[in-house]
Each structure stands twice: as C-alpha cells, then as structure tokens.
C-alpha cells in the first residue's frame, strides 16, 4: 500500500464532503498533516478559525503550544501526524455536535488504519471519548492506556492551556512525562 497516496485520497474525499452541515460554512477542509509513516498521531477536537483559513491543523495559538509541548516530550512536530475527528470548522469555534463527529469519524479511522502508528495522543475530552466512551478522562489524564495493541496517551486540549494557566501547567507536566 502506498500510504501517501491513500492519505491524499482521503484528503480529496474530505475536500468534497458534504456529509454534515459544516461544509456550508467552511473555507477549507483540514484533513490533518504529517508523515504517512508517522509513529505518533496527535488528535484534537476540530479546526479553528486559523485552520479554516489555511487548511492546516493546529496553527493558531493552541497549535504553537502543541508544538512546544511536543518539544518538551522530545518530539519533533514534523514527525507527528496531527489531525482531529472533525475536518471542518464549527462556526464560532463551538464544540462539534455528536452527529458531526459521528459522520466525520470514518475519515480519521481510515487515516489511523493507513498510518498505523504505535502511539496516539488524545487531546481533550472529544478525542478521548472516541476511543474510550465508557471511561472517564479525569481518571486517565497524564497516563497511558493500551487498547488493540496501540498506546494512547491522554491529556487536555492545548486550547485549555491557552485559556487557563492552571491547565497549561498540567499539560506541560503531562508532556514531560511522555519523554
Ligand atoms: S466535518 Fe467532516 S463530515 Fe462534516 S462536511 Fe466536513 S469532512 Fe464532511
């Protein structure tokens, strides 16, 4: 399988996607970016306004913080595939609805299948619940969980760290543990 080609095929499908109402207000789709053979995938919530304008994930203030956090963990952002379960901007930066996540999720699942990473970093409640709907995030934040031969690391969404210093400190502590 040519992983790059497969990921491009998914990105093209996302570009044309009209499965949920978010297609009506988007400027760009944001499929995610990073190497097709990445060993790590980081999953957030949904694109924000900056991402919508550029089509690139995590490029605003939260994105800058994510880059710093990855560096603290000894990871080069360029080697991580960064994406989210929803590929279009929810207006006013609202949380995506369950329906939007449900309709968009097959794209993320296919990306994970193709990349087949060893580790997945779940950033925030939306990402966590996709993989562990029966568990409470607060019980596992800052910890690893293993499921289906993959390692999942759980932390807050970097946007929380932008809004509140307290969360930024926790994020930094969590990512240092990742080292
Ligand atoms: S958010 Fe996902 S399901 Fe909705 S239109 Fe965009 S790509 Fe399609």
Backbone and ligand atoms as CSV (ligand in chain L), in Angstrom:
chain,resi,resn,atom,element,x,y,z
A,1,UNK,N,N,0.838,-1.203,0.000
A,1,UNK,CA,C,0.000,0.000,0.000
A,1,UNK,C,C,0.881,1.264,0.000
A,2,UNK,N,N,0.572,2.187,-0.889
A,2,UNK,CA,C,1.273,3.467,-0.863
A,2,UNK,C,C,0.534,4.399,0.109
A,3,UNK,N,N,1.109,4.543,1.310
A,3,UNK,CA,C,0.411,5.272,2.366
A,3,UNK,C,C,0.129,6.724,1.984
A,4,UNK,N,N,1.118,7.357,1.351
A,4,UNK,CA,C,0.933,8.766,0.980
A,4,UNK,C,C,-0.233,8.944,0.013
A,5,UNK,N,N,-0.284,8.060,-0.951
A,5,UNK,CA,C,-1.366,8.108,-1.944
A,5,UNK,C,C,-2.714,7.911,-1.270
A,6,UNK,N,N,-2.758,6.955,-0.342
A,6,UNK,CA,C,-4.011,6.658,0.358
A,6,UNK,C,C,-4.471,7.857,1.188
A,7,UNK,N,N,-3.502,8.499,1.858
A,7,UNK,CA,C,-3.863,9.679,2.667
A,7,UNK,C,C,-4.348,10.820,1.780
A,8,UNK,N,N,-3.724,10.960,0.622
A,8,UNK,CA,C,-4.150,12.001,-0.321
A,8,UNK,C,C,-5.570,11.731,-0.809
A,9,UNK,N,N,-5.838,10.452,-1.035
A,9,UNK,CA,C,-7.177,10.067,-1.499
A,9,UNK,C,C,-8.227,10.462,-0.445
A,10,UNK,N,N,-7.895,10.236,0.818
A,10,UNK,CA,C,-8.826,10.618,1.895
A,10,UNK,C,C,-8.995,12.138,1.937
A,11,UNK,N,N,-7.869,12.859,1.820
A,11,UNK,CA,C,-7.936,14.332,1.851
A,11,UNK,C,C,-8.809,14.859,0.708
A,12,UNK,N,N,-8.732,14.214,-0.454
A,12,UNK,CA,C,-9.565,14.626,-1.600
A,12,UNK,C,C,-11.035,14.372,-1.309
A,13,UNK,N,N,-11.323,13.232,-0.691
A,13,UNK,CA,C,-12.716,12.896,-0.343
A,13,UNK,C,C,-13.252,13.914,0.672
A,14,UNK,N,N,-12.403,14.295,1.621
A,14,UNK,CA,C,-12.822,15.280,2.635
A,14,UNK,C,C,-13.128,16.623,1.964
A,15,UNK,N,N,-12.312,16.984,0.998
A,15,UNK,CA,C,-12.496,18.257,0.290
A,15,UNK,C,C,-13.884,18.362,-0.355
A,16,UNK,N,N,-14.375,17.209,-0.800
A,16,UNK,CA,C,-15.674,17.211,-1.495
A,16,UNK,C,C,-16.828,16.883,-0.550
A,17,UNK,N,N,-16.497,16.586,0.699
A,17,UNK,CA,C,-17.503,16.026,1.616
A,17,UNK,C,C,-18.607,17.032,1.973
A,18,UNK,N,N,-19.840,16.524,1.950
A,18,UNK,CA,C,-20.998,17.339,2.372
A,18,UNK,C,C,-21.861,16.524,3.334
A,19,UNK,N,N,-21.207,15.636,4.081
A,19,UNK,CA,C,-21.989,14.727,4.943
A,19,UNK,C,C,-22.679,15.447,6.104
A,20,UNK,N,N,-22.060,16.491,6.632
A,20,UNK,CA,C,-22.726,17.237,7.706
A,20,UNK,C,C,-22.785,18.711,7.325
A,21,UNK,N,N,-23.498,19.499,8.114
A,21,UNK,CA,C,-23.735,20.898,7.702
A,21,UNK,C,C,-22.482,21.775,7.718
A,22,UNK,N,N,-21.413,21.304,8.293
A,22,UNK,CA,C,-20.222,22.156,8.397
A,22,UNK,C,C,-19.618,22.507,7.026
A,23,UNK,N,N,-19.967,21.761,5.999
A,23,UNK,CA,C,-19.418,22.055,4.667
A,23,UNK,C,C,-19.896,23.427,4.180
A,24,UNK,N,N,-21.089,23.824,4.665
A,24,UNK,CA,C,-21.692,25.070,4.169
A,24,UNK,C,C,-20.923,26.308,4.605
A,25,UNK,N,N,-20.273,26.234,5.756
A,25,UNK,CA,C,-19.615,27.438,6.297
A,25,UNK,C,C,-18.088,27.366,6.246
A,26,UNK,N,N,-17.553,26.252,5.808
A,26,UNK,CA,C,-16.083,26.125,5.814
A,26,UNK,C,C,-15.461,26.938,4.675
A,27,UNK,N,N,-14.231,27.388,4.899
A,27,UNK,CA,C,-13.433,27.963,3.815
A,27,UNK,C,C,-12.513,26.899,3.235
A,28,UNK,N,N,-11.983,26.088,4.138
A,28,UNK,CA,C,-11.097,24.986,3.726
A,28,UNK,C,C,-11.377,23.772,4.596
A,29,UNK,N,N,-11.141,22.615,4.053
A,29,UNK,CA,C,-11.168,21.413,4.888
A,29,UNK,C,C,-9.782,21.257,5.515
A,30,UNK,N,N,-9.754,20.593,6.659
A,30,UNK,CA,C,-8.482,20.425,7.381
A,30,UNK,C,C,-8.289,18.929,7.682
A,31,UNK,N,N,-7.759,18.191,6.715
A,31,UNK,CA,C,-7.652,16.736,6.902
A,31,UNK,C,C,-6.605,16.310,7.921
A,32,UNK,N,N,-5.624,17.184,8.152
A,32,UNK,CA,C,-4.505,16.805,9.031
A,32,UNK,C,C,-3.228,16.802,8.227
A,33,UNK,N,N,-2.098,16.822,8.928
A,33,UNK,CA,C,-0.829,16.767,8.187
A,33,UNK,C,C,0.258,16.097,9.006
A,34,UNK,N,N,1.217,15.573,8.282
A,34,UNK,CA,C,2.316,14.865,8.925
A,34,UNK,C,C,2.737,13.713,8.038
A,35,UNK,N,N,3.819,13.027,8.409
A,35,UNK,CA,C,4.302,11.940,7.562
A,35,UNK,C,C,3.340,10.744,7.535
A,36,UNK,N,N,3.272,10.124,6.374
A,36,UNK,CA,C,2.373,8.969,6.220
A,36,UNK,C,C,2.854,7.772,7.043
A,37,UNK,N,N,4.151,7.795,7.404
A,37,UNK,CA,C,4.666,6.671,8.208
A,37,UNK,C,C,4.940,7.109,9.656
A,38,UNK,N,N,4.195,8.144,10.116
A,38,UNK,CA,C,4.411,8.668,11.478
A,38,UNK,C,C,4.219,7.563,12.517
A,39,UNK,N,N,5.040,7.607,13.565
A,39,UNK,CA,C,4.875,6.622,14.642
A,39,UNK,C,C,3.896,7.128,15.698
A,40,UNK,N,N,3.608,8.437,15.576
A,40,UNK,CA,C,2.705,9.060,16.555
A,40,UNK,C,C,1.647,9.885,15.829
A,41,UNK,N,N,0.399,9.758,16.293
A,41,UNK,CA,C,-0.668,10.635,15.806
A,41,UNK,C,C,-1.177,11.435,17.001
A,42,UNK,N,N,-1.363,12.737,16.822
A,42,UNK,CA,C,-1.990,13.566,17.858
A,42,UNK,C,C,-3.375,13.977,17.344
A,43,UNK,N,N,-4.377,13.768,18.199
A,43,UNK,CA,C,-5.759,14.022,17.774
A,43,UNK,C,C,-6.399,15.082,18.668
A,44,UNK,N,N,-6.849,16.165,18.053
A,44,UNK,CA,C,-7.509,17.234,18.797
A,44,UNK,C,C,-9.020,17.123,18.706
A,45,UNK,N,N,-9.682,18.257,18.499
A,45,UNK,CA,C,-11.157,18.262,18.504
A,45,UNK,C,C,-11.727,18.606,17.122
A,46,UNK,N,N,-11.369,19.796,16.635
A,46,UNK,CA,C,-11.886,20.270,15.343
A,46,UNK,C,C,-11.045,21.473,14.921
A,47,UNK,N,N,-11.042,21.817,13.625
A,47,UNK,CA,C,-10.275,23.005,13.215
A,47,UNK,C,C,-10.852,24.275,13.830
A,48,UNK,N,N,-9.984,25.258,14.058
A,48,UNK,CA,C,-10.423,26.584,14.495
A,48,UNK,C,C,-10.397,27.535,13.302
A,49,UNK,N,N,-10.574,28.825,13.587
A,49,UNK,CA,C,-10.670,29.818,12.503
A,49,UNK,C,C,-9.375,29.895,11.676
A,50,UNK,N,N,-8.225,29.859,12.328
A,50,UNK,CA,C,-6.952,29.923,11.585
A,50,UNK,C,C,-6.777,28.708,10.696
A,51,UNK,N,N,-7.153,27.572,11.227
A,51,UNK,CA,C,-7.021,26.327,10.471
A,51,UNK,C,C,-7.974,26.350,9.271
A,52,UNK,N,N,-9.165,26.905,9.505
A,52,UNK,CA,C,-10.156,27.006,8.424
A,52,UNK,C,C,-9.649,27.906,7.293
A,53,UNK,N,N,-8.906,28.937,7.643
A,53,UNK,CA,C,-8.414,29.864,6.624
A,53,UNK,C,C,-7.244,29.261,5.828
A,54,UNK,N,N,-6.527,28.327,6.432
A,54,UNK,CA,C,-5.316,27.814,5.774
A,54,UNK,C,C,-5.413,26.351,5.336
A,55,UNK,N,N,-6.332,25.610,5.955
A,55,UNK,CA,C,-6.429,24.172,5.662
A,55,UNK,C,C,-5.393,23.350,6.404
A,56,UNK,N,N,-4.713,23.982,7.384
A,56,UNK,CA,C,-3.676,23.259,8.132
A,56,UNK,C,C,-4.071,23.114,9.596
A,57,UNK,N,N,-3.743,21.974,10.232
A,57,UNK,CA,C,-4.171,21.756,11.615
A,57,UNK,C,C,-3.270,22.461,12.633
A,58,UNK,N,N,-3.850,22.854,13.741
A,58,UNK,CA,C,-3.099,23.381,14.888
A,58,UNK,C,C,-2.045,24.419,14.485
A,59,UNK,N,N,-2.513,25.508,13.883
A,59,UNK,CA,C,-1.541,26.551,13.525
A,59,UNK,C,C,-1.765,27.851,14.293
A,60,UNK,N,N,-2.833,27.923,15.068
A,60,UNK,CA,C,-3.085,29.120,15.871
A,60,UNK,C,C,-2.305,29.050,17.182
A,61,UNK,N,N,-2.815,29.754,18.189
A,61,UNK,CA,C,-2.101,29.797,19.475
A,61,UNK,C,C,-2.045,28.412,20.119
A,62,UNK,N,N,-3.146,27.688,20.021
A,62,UNK,CA,C,-3.151,26.333,20.595
A,62,UNK,C,C,-2.137,25.448,19.861
A,63,UNK,N,N,-2.002,25.692,18.559
A,63,UNK,CA,C,-1.047,24.925,17.765
A,63,UNK,C,C,0.387,25.205,18.185
A,64,UNK,N,N,0.640,26.485,18.478
A,64,UNK,CA,C,2.006,26.842,18.924
A,64,UNK,C,C,2.303,26.148,20.239
A,65,UNK,N,N,1.305,26.142,21.112
A,65,UNK,CA,C,1.503,25.463,22.402
A,65,UNK,C,C,1.721,23.960,22.170
A,66,UNK,N,N,0.964,23.386,21.252
A,66,UNK,CA,C,1.155,21.954,20.978
A,66,UNK,C,C,2.580,21.681,20.502
A,67,UNK,N,N,3.083,22.549,19.624
A,67,UNK,CA,C,4.463,22.378,19.140
A,67,UNK,C,C,5.440,22.398,20.319
A,68,UNK,N,N,5.241,23.362,21.229
A,68,UNK,CA,C,6.129,23.451,22.413
A,68,UNK,C,C,6.010,22.208,23.284
A,69,UNK,N,N,4.776,21.753,23.461
A,69,UNK,CA,C,4.553,20.570,24.315
A,69,UNK,C,C,5.243,19.340,23.710
A,70,UNK,N,N,5.121,19.209,22.394
A,70,UNK,CA,C,5.774,18.065,21.737
A,70,UNK,C,C,7.289,18.155,21.914
A,71,UNK,N,N,7.799,19.383,21.814
A,71,UNK,CA,C,9.252,19.559,22.024
A,71,UNK,C,C,9.643,19.147,23.433
A,72,UNK,N,N,8.807,19.512,24.406
A,72,UNK,CA,C,9.079,19.112,25.800
A,72,UNK,C,C,9.116,17.596,25.936
A,73,UNK,N,N,8.330,16.946,25.096
A,73,UNK,CA,C,8.286,15.479,25.129
A,73,UNK,C,C,9.401,14.881,24.277
A,74,UNK,N,N,10.240,15.749,23.705
A,74,UNK,CA,C,11.345,15.259,22.873
A,74,UNK,C,C,10.894,14.855,21.490
A,75,UNK,N,N,9.755,15.390,21.067
A,75,UNK,CA,C,9.229,15.014,19.750
A,75,UNK,C,C,9.296,16.196,18.799
A,76,UNK,N,N,9.611,15.891,17.565
A,76,UNK,CA,C,9.627,16.897,16.522
A,76,UNK,C,C,8.240,16.901,15.870
A,77,UNK,N,N,7.580,18.048,15.910
A,77,UNK,CA,C,6.222,18.132,15.355
A,77,UNK,C,C,6.143,17.589,13.925
A,78,UNK,N,N,7.226,17.807,13.169
A,78,UNK,CA,C,7.218,17.374,11.761
A,78,UNK,C,C,7.111,15.856,11.620
A,79,UNK,N,N,7.421,15.159,12.708
A,79,UNK,CA,C,7.369,13.688,12.633
A,79,UNK,C,C,6.053,13.120,13.169
A,80,UNK,N,N,5.175,14.024,13.605
A,80,UNK,CA,C,3.893,13.588,14.183
A,80,UNK,C,C,2.778,13.906,13.184
A,81,UNK,N,N,1.855,12.982,13.007
A,81,UNK,CA,C,0.684,13.281,12.174
A,81,UNK,C,C,-0.354,13.920,13.085
A,82,UNK,N,N,-0.753,15.140,12.732
A,82,UNK,CA,C,-1.650,15.918,13.595
A,82,UNK,C,C,-2.999,16.099,12.899
A,83,UNK,N,N,-4.050,15.748,13.614
A,83,UNK,CA,C,-5.363,15.822,12.978
A,83,UNK,C,C,-6.468,15.947,14.028
A,84,UNK,N,N,-7.712,15.799,13.584
A,84,UNK,CA,C,-8.844,15.854,14.510
A,84,UNK,C,C,-9.981,14.989,13.952
A,85,UNK,N,N,-10.956,14.653,14.801
A,85,UNK,CA,C,-12.044,13.800,14.317
A,85,UNK,C,C,-13.021,14.539,13.408
A,86,UNK,N,N,-13.017,15.875,13.461
A,86,UNK,CA,C,-13.885,16.681,12.602
A,86,UNK,C,C,-12.975,17.520,11.703
A,87,UNK,N,N,-13.257,17.500,10.418
A,87,UNK,CA,C,-12.321,18.087,9.456
A,87,UNK,C,C,-12.741,19.465,8.942
A,88,UNK,N,N,-13.872,19.977,9.408
A,88,UNK,CA,C,-14.302,21.325,9.015
A,88,UNK,C,C,-14.575,22.151,10.272
A,89,UNK,N,N,-14.397,23.459,10.145
A,89,UNK,CA,C,-14.503,24.398,11.264
A,89,UNK,C,C,-15.954,24.536,11.751
A,90,UNK,N,N,-16.216,24.225,13.009
A,90,UNK,CA,C,-17.553,24.515,13.550
A,90,UNK,C,C,-17.652,26.023,13.850
A,91,UNK,N,N,-18.596,26.730,13.230
A,91,UNK,CA,C,-18.668,28.184,13.369
A,91,UNK,C,C,-18.608,28.643,14.826
A,92,UNK,N,N,-18.018,29.789,15.030
A,92,UNK,CA,C,-17.819,30.397,16.346
A,92,UNK,C,C,-17.028,29.490,17.278
A,93,UNK,N,N,-16.261,28.602,16.692
A,93,UNK,CA,C,-15.422,27.702,17.498
A,93,UNK,C,C,-16.211,26.834,18.467
A,94,UNK,N,N,-17.469,26.574,18.134
A,94,UNK,CA,C,-18.261,25.757,19.051
A,94,UNK,C,C,-17.763,24.314,19.036
A,95,UNK,N,N,-18.156,23.575,20.071
A,95,UNK,CA,C,-17.804,22.154,20.131
A,95,UNK,C,C,-18.570,21.422,19.019
A,96,UNK,N,N,-17.932,20.507,18.302
A,96,UNK,CA,C,-18.707,19.779,17.280
A,96,UNK,C,C,-19.813,18.953,17.935
A,97,UNK,N,N,-20.925,18.815,17.237
A,97,UNK,CA,C,-22.031,18.007,17.791
A,97,UNK,C,C,-21.666,16.521,17.663
A,98,UNK,N,N,-22.408,15.710,18.405
A,98,UNK,CA,C,-22.166,14.259,18.336
A,98,UNK,C,C,-22.397,13.762,16.918
A,99,UNK,N,N,-23.400,14.329,16.258
A,99,UNK,CA,C,-23.717,13.902,14.891
A,99,UNK,C,C,-22.565,14.246,13.935
A,100,UNK,N,N,-22.024,15.436,14.086
A,100,UNK,CA,C,-20.907,15.848,13.217
A,100,UNK,C,C,-19.700,14.928,13.429
A,101,UNK,N,N,-19.422,14.625,14.694
A,101,UNK,CA,C,-18.289,13.738,14.985
A,101,UNK,C,C,-18.563,12.355,14.387
A,102,UNK,N,N,-19.766,11.875,14.582
A,102,UNK,CA,C,-20.131,10.540,14.085
A,102,UNK,C,C,-19.982,10.458,12.557
A,103,UNK,N,N,-20.444,11.500,11.874
A,103,UNK,CA,C,-20.401,11.480,10.410
A,103,UNK,C,C,-18.984,11.628,9.865
A,104,UNK,N,N,-18.147,12.345,10.588
A,104,UNK,CA,C,-16.788,12.620,10.103
A,104,UNK,C,C,-15.777,11.538,10.507
A,105,UNK,N,N,-16.107,10.813,11.560
A,105,UNK,CA,C,-15.144,9.877,12.148
A,105,UNK,C,C,-14.521,8.845,11.185
A,106,UNK,N,N,-15.277,8.332,10.202
A,106,UNK,CA,C,-14.656,7.347,9.302
A,106,UNK,C,C,-13.364,7.848,8.647
A,107,UNK,N,N,-13.270,9.159,8.404
A,107,UNK,CA,C,-12.032,9.683,7.798
A,107,UNK,C,C,-10.849,9.483,8.746
A,108,UNK,N,N,-11.056,9.822,10.012
A,108,UNK,CA,C,-9.970,9.660,10.990
A,108,UNK,C,C,-9.621,8.178,11.151
A,109,UNK,N,N,-10.657,7.348,11.227
A,109,UNK,CA,C,-10.395,5.907,11.400
A,109,UNK,C,C,-9.557,5.372,10.251
A,110,UNK,N,N,-9.875,5.820,9.044
A,110,UNK,CA,C,-9.098,5.364,7.879
A,110,UNK,C,C,-7.669,5.902,7.918
A,111,UNK,N,N,-7.525,7.148,8.357
A,111,UNK,CA,C,-6.162,7.712,8.464
A,111,UNK,C,C,-5.333,6.882,9.451
A,112,UNK,N,N,-5.940,6.520,10.576
A,112,UNK,CA,C,-5.209,5.735,11.585
A,112,UNK,C,C,-4.845,4.359,11.012
A,113,UNK,N,N,-5.794,3.781,10.290
A,113,UNK,CA,C,-5.557,2.455,9.704
A,113,UNK,C,C,-4.367,2.500,8.729
A,114,UNK,N,N,-4.324,3.536,7.932
A,114,UNK,CA,C,-3.253,3.655,6.928
A,114,UNK,C,C,-1.902,3.929,7.604
A,115,UNK,N,N,-1.890,4.899,8.500
A,115,UNK,CA,C,-0.625,5.294,9.138
A,115,UNK,C,C,-0.149,4.204,10.100
A,116,UNK,N,N,-1.107,3.599,10.784
A,116,UNK,CA,C,-0.813,2.519,11.741
A,116,UNK,C,C,0.270,2.925,12.758
A,117,UNK,N,N,0.004,3.989,13.530
A,117,UNK,CA,C,1.026,4.478,14.477
A,117,UNK,C,C,1.121,3.574,15.698
A,118,UNK,N,N,2.257,3.692,16.400
A,118,UNK,CA,C,2.402,2.931,17.649
A,118,UNK,C,C,1.690,3.652,18.784
A,119,UNK,N,N,1.720,5.000,18.695
A,119,UNK,CA,C,1.196,5.795,19.801
A,119,UNK,C,C,0.206,6.835,19.296
A,120,UNK,N,N,-0.811,7.062,20.107
A,120,UNK,CA,C,-1.819,8.063,19.757
A,120,UNK,C,C,-1.990,8.993,20.958
A,121,UNK,N,N,-1.838,10.286,20.730
A,121,UNK,CA,C,-2.026,11.267,21.807
A,121,UNK,C,C,-3.428,11.844,21.660
A,122,UNK,N,N,-4.217,11.689,22.709
A,122,UNK,CA,C,-5.597,12.184,22.675
A,122,UNK,C,C,-5.661,13.500,23.437
A,123,UNK,N,N,-6.013,14.553,22.713
A,123,UNK,CA,C,-6.006,15.899,23.299
A,123,UNK,C,C,-7.437,16.327,23.608
A,124,UNK,N,N,-7.834,16.135,24.837
A,124,UNK,CA,C,-9.154,16.601,25.269
A,124,UNK,C,C,-10.230,15.529,25.239
A,125,UNK,N,N,-11.347,15.925,25.818
A,125,UNK,CA,C,-12.472,15.016,26.057
A,125,UNK,C,C,-13.066,14.420,24.763
A,126,UNK,N,N,-13.214,15.267,23.731
A,126,UNK,CA,C,-13.842,14.781,22.490
A,126,UNK,C,C,-13.021,13.633,21.915
A,127,UNK,N,N,-11.698,13.839,21.820
A,127,UNK,CA,C,-10.822,12.790,21.282
A,127,UNK,C,C,-10.830,11.560,22.205
A,128,UNK,N,N,-10.781,11.785,23.509
A,128,UNK,CA,C,-10.735,10.671,24.458
A,128,UNK,C,C,-11.973,9.778,24.325
A,129,UNK,N,N,-13.141,10.416,24.269
A,129,UNK,CA,C,-14.394,9.643,24.244
A,129,UNK,C,C,-14.566,8.814,22.966
A,130,UNK,N,N,-13.874,9.217,21.906
A,130,UNK,CA,C,-13.956,8.436,20.668
A,130,UNK,C,C,-13.414,7.031,20.870
A,131,UNK,N,N,-12.368,6.948,21.677
A,131,UNK,CA,C,-11.678,5.666,21.847
A,131,UNK,C,C,-12.084,4.967,23.141
A,132,UNK,N,N,-12.476,5.762,24.136
A,132,UNK,CA,C,-12.819,5.177,25.440
A,132,UNK,C,C,-14.152,5.736,25.952
A,133,UNK,N,N,-15.234,5.404,25.244
A,133,UNK,CA,C,-16.522,6.008,25.606
A,133,UNK,C,C,-17.001,5.636,27.011
A,134,UNK,N,N,-16.536,4.498,27.510
A,134,UNK,CA,C,-17.011,4.046,28.829
A,134,UNK,C,C,-16.165,4.592,29.973
A,135,UNK,N,N,-15.021,5.204,29.648
A,135,UNK,CA,C,-14.115,5.648,30.713
A,135,UNK,C,C,-14.240,7.155,30.951
A,136,UNK,N,N,-13.769,7.562,32.135
A,136,UNK,CA,C,-13.787,8.993,32.450
A,136,UNK,C,C,-12.384,9.553,32.217
A,137,UNK,N,N,-12.304,10.642,31.466
A,137,UNK,CA,C,-10.987,11.190,31.126
A,137,UNK,C,C,-10.202,11.570,32.375
A,138,UNK,N,N,-10.894,12.080,33.379
A,138,UNK,CA,C,-10.161,12.551,34.571
A,138,UNK,C,C,-9.412,11.413,35.283
A,139,UNK,N,N,-9.848,10.174,35.070
A,139,UNK,CA,C,-9.154,9.034,35.693
A,139,UNK,C,C,-7.859,8.670,34.953
A,140,UNK,N,N,-7.719,9.156,33.729
A,140,UNK,CA,C,-6.595,8.694,32.892
A,140,UNK,C,C,-5.712,9.822,32.349
A,141,UNK,N,N,-6.056,11.065,32.640
A,141,UNK,CA,C,-5.250,12.187,32.141
A,141,UNK,C,C,-3.803,12.057,32.632
A,142,UNK,N,N,-2.859,12.236,31.715
A,142,UNK,CA,C,-1.445,12.114,32.091
A,142,UNK,C,C,-0.973,10.670,32.147
A,143,UNK,N,N,-1.830,9.760,31.679
A,143,UNK,CA,C,-1.459,8.329,31.733
A,143,UNK,C,C,-1.590,7.690,30.349
A,144,UNK,N,N,-1.025,6.504,30.263
A,144,UNK,CA,C,-1.143,5.697,29.050
A,144,UNK,C,C,-2.273,4.703,29.216
A,145,UNK,N,N,-2.948,4.436,28.115
A,145,UNK,CA,C,-3.935,3.347,28.081
A,145,UNK,C,C,-3.586,2.479,26.878
A,146,UNK,N,N,-3.752,1.180,27.024
A,146,UNK,CA,C,-3.479,0.294,25.881
A,146,UNK,C,C,-4.799,-0.305,25.410
A,147,UNK,N,N,-4.992,-0.267,24.119
A,147,UNK,CA,C,-6.200,-0.854,23.531
A,147,UNK,C,C,-5.858,-1.336,22.119
A,148,UNK,N,N,-6.252,-2.536,21.796
A,148,UNK,CA,C,-5.993,-3.103,20.459
A,148,UNK,C,C,-4.541,-2.900,20.010
A,149,UNK,N,N,-3.621,-3.200,20.907
A,149,UNK,CA,C,-2.184,-3.126,20.593
A,149,UNK,C,C,-1.672,-1.724,20.284
A,150,UNK,N,N,-2.429,-0.728,20.677
A,150,UNK,CA,C,-1.938,0.647,20.497
A,150,UNK,C,C,-1.872,1.334,21.857
A,151,UNK,N,N,-0.897,2.255,21.976
A,151,UNK,CA,C,-0.728,3.001,23.225
A,151,UNK,C,C,-1.336,4.383,23.068
A,152,UNK,N,N,-2.193,4.725,24.000
A,152,UNK,CA,C,-2.859,6.027,23.958
A,152,UNK,C,C,-2.408,6.860,25.147
A,153,UNK,N,N,-1.983,8.094,24.877
A,153,UNK,CA,C,-1.640,8.991,25.971
A,153,UNK,C,C,-2.718,10.078,26.047
A,154,UNK,N,N,-3.146,10.334,27.275
A,154,UNK,CA,C,-4.314,11.207,27.448
A,154,UNK,C,C,-3.894,12.532,28.099
A,155,UNK,N,N,-4.330,13.651,27.497
A,155,UNK,CA,C,-4.120,14.941,28.166
A,155,UNK,C,C,-5.219,15.916,27.735
A,156,UNK,N,N,-5.117,17.134,28.231
A,156,UNK,CA,C,-6.094,18.148,27.850
A,156,UNK,C,C,-5.828,18.630,26.432
A,157,UNK,N,N,-6.806,19.338,25.894
A,157,UNK,CA,C,-6.610,20.006,24.613
A,157,UNK,C,C,-5.747,21.253,24.860
A,158,UNK,N,N,-4.758,21.537,24.000
A,158,UNK,CA,C,-3.915,22.724,24.236
A,158,UNK,C,C,-4.708,24.027,24.355
A,159,UNK,N,N,-5.889,24.103,23.734
A,159,UNK,CA,C,-6.695,25.333,23.846
A,159,UNK,C,C,-7.021,25.637,25.313
A,160,UNK,N,N,-7.161,24.590,26.122
A,160,UNK,CA,C,-7.431,24.788,27.556
A,160,UNK,C,C,-6.222,25.449,28.218
A,161,UNK,N,N,-5.046,25.096,27.741
A,161,UNK,CA,C,-3.815,25.672,28.282
A,161,UNK,C,C,-3.634,27.131,27.891
A,162,UNK,N,N,-4.250,27.513,26.767
A,162,UNK,CA,C,-4.191,28.916,26.340
A,162,UNK,C,C,-5.111,29.754,27.233
A,163,UNK,N,N,-6.259,29.165,27.551
A,163,UNK,CA,C,-7.245,29.918,28.343
A,163,UNK,C,C,-6.879,30.009,29.821
A,164,UNK,N,N,-6.341,28.928,30.354
A,164,UNK,CA,C,-6.086,28.903,31.804
A,164,UNK,C,C,-4.665,28.425,32.094
A,165,UNK,N,N,-3.945,29.233,32.851
A,165,UNK,CA,C,-2.572,28.915,33.236
A,165,UNK,C,C,-2.488,27.557,33.935
A,166,UNK,N,N,-3.498,27.281,34.762
A,166,UNK,CA,C,-3.525,26.023,35.531
A,166,UNK,C,C,-3.455,24.806,34.575
A,167,UNK,N,N,-4.219,24.871,33.493
A,167,UNK,CA,C,-4.220,23.762,32.539
A,167,UNK,C,C,-2.915,23.703,31.755
A,168,UNK,N,N,-2.331,24.872,31.500
A,168,UNK,CA,C,-1.050,24.893,30.775
A,168,UNK,C,C,0.005,24.142,31.600
A,169,UNK,N,N,-0.002,24.401,32.889
A,169,UNK,CA,C,0.976,23.740,33.759
A,169,UNK,C,C,0.779,22.224,33.752
A,170,UNK,N,N,-0.493,21.814,33.792
A,170,UNK,CA,C,-0.783,20.367,33.783
A,170,UNK,C,C,-0.345,19.756,32.448
A,171,UNK,N,N,-0.647,20.468,31.360
A,171,UNK,CA,C,-0.225,19.975,30.035
A,171,UNK,C,C,1.292,19.805,29.984
A,172,UNK,N,N,2.009,20.798,30.494
A,172,UNK,CA,C,3.484,20.720,30.469
A,172,UNK,C,C,3.973,19.522,31.287
A,173,UNK,N,N,3.340,19.335,32.431
A,173,UNK,CA,C,3.725,18.199,33.287
A,173,UNK,C,C,3.465,16.875,32.547
A,174,UNK,N,N,2.291,16.792,31.924
A,174,UNK,CA,C,1.930,15.561,31.198
A,174,UNK,C,C,2.926,15.272,30.077
A,175,UNK,N,N,3.216,16.298,29.286
A,175,UNK,CA,C,4.073,16.059,28.117
A,175,UNK,C,C,5.519,15.768,28.512
A,176,UNK,N,N,5.943,16.317,29.664
A,176,UNK,CA,C,7.297,15.976,30.117
A,176,UNK,C,C,7.373,14.487,30.440
A,177,UNK,N,N,6.256,13.959,30.919
A,177,UNK,CA,C,6.190,12.531,31.238
A,177,UNK,C,C,6.325,11.663,29.996
A,178,UNK,N,N,5.907,12.244,28.883
A,178,UNK,CA,C,5.943,11.494,27.612
A,178,UNK,C,C,7.352,11.191,27.124
A,179,UNK,N,N,8.298,11.959,27.619
A,179,UNK,CA,C,9.671,11.844,27.147
A,179,UNK,C,C,10.200,10.416,27.098
L,1,LIG,S1,S,-16.915,17.972,9.119
L,1,LIG,FE1,FE,-16.420,16.012,8.177
L,1,LIG,S2,S,-18.426,15.065,7.732
L,1,LIG,FE2,FE,-18.754,17.269,8.020
L,1,LIG,S3,S,-18.641,18.136,5.956
L,1,LIG,FE3,FE,-16.589,18.311,6.909
L,1,LIG,S4,S,-15.493,16.486,6.216
L,1,LIG,FE4,FE,-17.686,16.108,5.873
